[in-house]
Amino acid sequence: MASNSTFVQTCWSLTDLFPAPDSPKIQAAMDELNAAAAEFEGLRDQLTADISPNAFLDIVRRLEAMMKIGNRLAGYANFWFAEDTQNQNAQTFLARIQQFAAEMENRVLFFSLWWKGLEDADADRLMAQAEDYSYWLEAMRHFKPHTLSEPEEKIINIKNVNGIQALQRLYDMITLRYAFKIEVEGESKELTRGELMVYARHHDGKLREQAYRELYRVFGNDGDLLGQFYQSIVNDWRSENINLRHFASPIAARSLQNDIPDDVVDMLLEVCEKNASVFQRFFRLKARWLGMERLNRYDIYAPVVKSGKTYPFNQAAEMVLTSFAYFEPNIADLARRVFLENHLDSEIRKGKDSGAFCGSVTNDLTPWVLMNYQGHPDDITTLAHELGHAVHSILAHHHSLLTFHASLPLAETASTFGEMLLVDRLLAEEKDEAVRRDLLFRQVGDAYGTIMRQAFFAIFERQAHDMTQHGALVSDLADAYLENLIKQFGEVVDVPDEFRWEWVSIPHFYQVPFYVYAYSFGQLLVLSLYQQYKAEGDSFKPRYLKILEAGGSDAPMRVLNKAGIDASRAEFWQGGFDVIKALVEQLEKIPVVK
């Protein structure tokens, strides 16, 4: 793909949302939303069992228009906060918008409660003519058994702003201000978490150990505090979802939001547990390559080739876009929009969110991507991952605001597929056998991080929620987490005691309980899809693109079934592990170079 573009690391621009934090347009949007809510409240009497399909659709579209304004306000608040979590103005603005959003949600709450309360025959009549909104309406009715009265739902919405959301915001503010100190080549360095974790993949084992020890020293010093935050979030989750809404289990509340049957989630995690030996076999092989009797947990991401190779940002961007274009030129063109519209924040800054994400605000705006680019190979795969999310979102932009965003289990499809396209392209073009070997090791290692690590995270979450209900101490959870790691690695990897505090450093546990199994679901799904792509070539592409274009317009299991995938079978999930096993076998055939 020829290109004359020059991509430069910058902070993103949020002007496509609002010109500035003090712009009059922000207050104008809030006023507009207030007025629209007042008009919407006047429609309550129209909501009867015999409402006409046209009148019903008009009400849904009015709600969608309100949500579009609300999403722009929330997007601006969250992105500004992510730019610098220590910015007091951004903190205050985020809290203000969250409070305002809860008030707006309460004012229109009567619609969803009426809809869930309709008799099936009346709901079916309206859904039959609801066009693109049909699945959104169907999914809402799944929550009928778990819905409370209007006053109760309003209290929960208000409570969340200054309760659970405040705790989550405080967790971010505390942990993102941490500074980590290590010594590199005789020089003392003070680093952000993102900068520190570069050394977790360093060729020098002492630096890897130092990085992990420092990470969990800092988090461990606040372990009791962060653990209390976590247990408060867990208790809030149980109080609402088990005690009030009567879900069968804490994880079932997330699975219904994902519209994935509980038994499929259980099967996924069981298959992952049964296949722990596949990655243990990989780590045993890696120990031989590193000249060790067996690995330490410090070493699982260690490179097998000593290389300090880094890539300028412009080169990395071109590598990702070229790999996308090789698969399908339009995919690269869509990803390029994120750069051209300055929706990418790739700079390293103190106080900035240390992770990476893609934020899709509305179905008529190019998504925003945040990452912390430092020039390492992992940063390139992260860029491919997040741009894959953006492409997924844009491909579904023809759907309504209510149906364009894929559910969590399918949301990782394009992102993970994008990573595999990049690695495949690098393997095809790289002439240095040592670098190719390291890429293969990295591919399996990354699969561990996305599948097995995340599955055991979910297993720990289930255990931690149960233990907290029965009065466990924070130290008890730390013990349970260490046992979880030991079971995961078996006798192949030594797990030092400081890793007992790893769980308090995992933002997903705090921000989105039980999110993590979506990574395992998505990676194993993509392994299956990628194998089909390699076998079928161009004939595979329409089927794959159809999955992405569906967005959130249908149930995930139905989207997959239409693509010829039955995710309700254990054999399907095992197939993903068979791919990984084949990669391990390929690596085992390479003579060990010392």
NORMOLIN-V717953 format. One record per helix or strand. SS is the DSSP state (H for helix, E for strand). FROM is the first residue (numbers start at 1). TO is the last residue. Records with the same first field share a line. If there is no record, write none. Layout:
SS->FROM-TO / FROM-TO
This chain:
H->24-41 / 44-46 / 53-83 / 88-117 / 120-127 / 131-141 / 144-146 / 150-162 / 164-175 / 193-201 / 205-221 / 223-244 / 250-258 / 262-274 / 276-289 / 297-299 / 313-327 / 329-340 / 377-395 / 408-411 / 413-429 / 433-469 / 474-489 / 497-505 / 507-511 / 517-536 / 538-550 / 556-562 / 570-588
E->180-184 / 187-191 / 295-296 / 344-345 / 357-359 / 368-370 / 493-494
